[in-house]
Every structure is written in structure tokens, then in C-alpha cells.
């Protein structure tokens, strides 16, 4: 999560192709680690009889985010500018991290009571 937050938050401030490449690579690393982690978290938190349904809902929510993200961020870019779209995406990731680590730490397998 931290790799995604840092990369998305710093992308608008980079002016070089090399810096952009490094930040996109860091973002990809964070994204590549959180996707399998979310699958493990869902399967761990779900009743085994409902595991398939839970994975289907996870996949559906990812597809919905993939559909709505360009629309919402395109609206932000059209009305405010390009840099605020990156900050809006970083804000969503920060809020998700706050929810997972501070508000609902029971969602993390190692932190369950």
C-alpha cells in the first residue's frame, strides 16, 4: 500500500521520463503485491462454502473500478487538470489504507483477535 501511495502521490511532480518510469515501476510493484494479498484476505475471511461467491464479488468490484476510474478521473482532468487526478487517486488509496489499518485492523489476517 505504501508503494502505491508514494508512487501515485509523486507521479505529478516528476518532470523526466526516467523519474516517471521509476515511479510507475514502484506503483506496479505495490499493485502486484496487493492483488494476490486481497485474494488471500478474502479467502481467509470467507466461509469456505461462500469462497467462490466472495472471489466473484472481488473480481466484479475490480471490474467496476476499472470501468468507473477512467470516467471519474477523466472528469477531474477535464474540469480541474491533470495533476489533481493523480492526487485524487492517491487520496482513495490513503483512505483505503486508513480503513484497513486503523479502522478495521481485523481485516488483516495477522491482526485478528
DOPADREN-939008 format. One line per 5 residues: for each residue y negated, x negated, z of N, C-alpha, C. Coordinates in steps of 0.1 Angstrom, whole numbers, always signed. Example, Ala and Ser with C-alpha at 12.3 -4.5 7.8 and 13.67 -1.06 7.14 Angstrom:
BEGIN
+57/-132/+78/+45/-123/+78/+33/-132/+78  +22/-128/+71/+11/-137/+71/+0/-129/+79
# end
This chain:
BEGIN
+12/-8/+0/+0/+0/+0/-12/-9/+0  -12/-20/+8/-24/-28/+9/-26/-35/-5  -16/-39/-12/-18/-45/-25/-24/-35/-35  -20/-23/-34/-26/-12/-43/-41/-10/-39  -43/-9/-26/-57/-6/-22/-66/-17/-26
-62/-30/-23/-71/-41/-27/-73/-42/-42  -62/-41/-49/-64/-42/-64/-73/-31/-70  -70/-19/-66/-78/-8/-72/-93/-9/-67  -95/-13/-54/-108/-14/-49/-116/-26/-56  -109/-36/-60/-116/-48/-65/-117/-48/-81
-110/-40/-87/-110/-39/-102/-124/-37/-108  -132/-28/-102/-145/-25/-108/-155/-37/-107  -152/-46/-97/-161/-57/-95/-158/-70/-103  -147/-69/-110/-143/-81/-118/-149/-80/-132  -154/-92/-137/-160/-93/-150/-152/-100/-160
-141/-107/-156/-134/-115/-165/-120/-109/-168  -115/-113/-179/-102/-108/-183/-91/-114/-174  -93/-126/-170/-83/-133/-161/-83/-126/-147  -95/-123/-142/-95/-116/-129/-89/-102/-130  -92/-95/-141/-86/-82/-143/-71/-82/-144
-66/-92/-151/-52/-94/-152/-45/-97/-139  -51/-105/-131/-46/-108/-117/-46/-95/-109  -57/-88/-109/-57/-75/-101/-48/-65/-106  -46/-63/-119/-36/-54/-124/-22/-58/-120  -20/-71/-120/-6/-76/-116/-4/-73/-101
-14/-75/-93/-13/-71/-79/-10/-57/-77  -17/-48/-84/-15/-34/-84/-1/-30/-88  +4/-37/-99/+17/-34/-103/+28/-38/-93  +25/-49/-86/+34/-53/-76/+35/-43/-65  +23/-38/-60/+23/-28/-50/+29/-15/-54
+26/-11/-66/+32/+2/-72/+47/+1/-73  +51/-11/-78/+66/-13/-80/+73/-13/-67  +67/-17/-56/+73/-17/-43/+73/-3/-36  +62/+5/-38/+61/+18/-32/+70/+28/-38  +73/+27/-51/+81/+38/-57/+95/+38/-51
+102/+27/-51/+116/+28/-45/+115/+31/-30  +104/+26/-23/+103/+29/-9/+101/+44/-7  +94/+51/-15/+92/+65/-13/+105/+72/-16  +113/+67/-25/+127/+73/-27/+136/+72/-15  +135/+60/-9/+143/+58/+3/+138/+66/+15
+125/+67/+16/+119/+76/+27/+123/+90/+25  +123/+95/+13/+126/+109/+10/+141/+111/+13  +150/+103/+8/+164/+105/+11/+167/+103/+26  +160/+95/+33/+162/+93/+47/+158/+105/+55  +147/+111/+51/+141/+122/+59/+147/+136/+55
+155/+136/+45/+160/+149/+40/+175/+151/+44  +178/+164/+46/+191/+168/+49/+200/+164/+36  +211/+158/+38/+219/+153/+26/+222/+165/+17  +223/+177/+22/+226/+188/+13/+214/+192/+4  +202/+188/+8/+190/+191/+1/+184/+178/-6
+191/+167/-6/+186/+155/-12/+182/+156/-26  +190/+163/-34/+187/+164/-49/+174/+172/-51  +172/+182/-43/+160/+190/-44/+148/+182/-40  +149/+174/-29/+138/+166/-24/+135/+156/-35  +144/+149/-41/+141/+140/-52/+135/+147/-64
+139/+159/-67/+133/+166/-78/+118/+170/-75  +115/+173/-62/+102/+176/-58/+93/+164/-59  +99/+152/-55/+92/+140/-55/+88/+136/-70  +98/+138/-79/+96/+135/-93/+85/+145/-99  +86/+157/-95/+77/+167/-100/+62/+164/-95
+61/+160/-83/+48/+157/-78/+42/+144/-85  +51/+135/-88/+46/+123/-95/+42/+127/-109  +49/+135/-116/+46/+140/-129/+33/+148/-129  +31/+156/-119/+18/+164/-117/+6/+154/-115  +8/+144/-107/-2/+134/-105/-5/+127/-118
+5/+124/-126/+3/+117/-139/-4/+126/-149  -3/+139/-147/-10/+148/-156/-24/+150/-152  -26/+152/-139/-40/+155/-134/-49/+143/-132  -43/+132/-130/-51/+120/-127/-60/+116/-139  -55/+116/-151/-65/+113/-162/-75/+124/-164
-72/+136/-161/-82/+147/-162/-93/+146/-152  -89/+144/-139/-98/+143/-128/-107/+130/-130  -100/+119/-132/-107/+106/-133/-116/+106/-146  -111/+112/-157/-120/+114/-169/-132/+122/-166  -131/+132/-158/-143/+140/-154/-152/+131/-145
-147/+123/-136/-155/+114/-128/-162/+104/-137  -155/+98/-147/-161/+89/-156/-172/+95/-165  -169/+107/-169/-179/+114/-178/-192/+118/-170  -191/+122/-158/-202/+126/-150/-209/+115/-142  -202/+106/-137/-208/+95/-128/-207/+81/-134
-196/+78/-140/-195/+64/-146/-181/+59/-144  -178/+47/-149/-165/+41/-149/-162/+35/-135  -170/+28/-129/-167/+22/-116/-164/+32/-105  -171/+44/-104/-167/+53/-94/-153/+59/-95  -147/+59/-107/-134/+64/-109/-124/+55/-102
-126/+42/-102/-117/+32/-95/-119/+34/-80  -131/+36/-76/-133/+38/-61/-127/+52/-57  -127/+62/-65/-121/+75/-62/-106/+73/-60  -100/+65/-70/-86/+63/-69/-82/+55/-56  -91/+45/-53/-88/+37/-41/-90/+46/-28
-99/+55/-29/-100/+64/-17/-88/+73/-15  -82/+77/-26/-70/+85/-25/-59/+77/-18  -57/+65/-23/-47/+56/-17/-50/+53/-2  -62/+50/+1/-66/+48/+15/-63/+60/+24  -66/+72/+19/-63/+84/+27/-48/+86/+28
-40/+83/+18/-26/+84/+19/-21/+74/+29  -26/+62/+29/-22/+52/+39/-25/+56/+53  -37/+62/+55/-41/+66/+68/-32/+77/+73  -29/+86/+64/-19/+97/+68/-6/+92/+72  -1/+83/+64/+13/+78/+66/+13/+69/+78
+4/+60/+80/+5/+50/+91/-2/+55/+104  -12/+63/+104/-18/+67/+116/-15/+82/+120  -16/+91/+111/-14/+105/+114/+0/+109/+115  +8/+104/+106/+23/+107/+106/+32/+95/+105  +31/+86/+116/+39/+74/+115/+54/+77/+116
+58/+90/+119/+72/+94/+119/+78/+94/+105  +69/+94/+95/+74/+93/+81/+80/+79/+77  +76/+69/+85/+81/+56/+82/+94/+54/+90  +106/+51/+83/+119/+51/+90/+119/+42/+102  +113/+31/+103/+113/+22/+114/+105/+27/+126
+96/+36/+124/+87/+41/+134/+92/+54/+140  +103/+60/+136/+107/+73/+142/+112/+71/+156  +109/+81/+164/+113/+81/+178/+127/+85/+180
# end
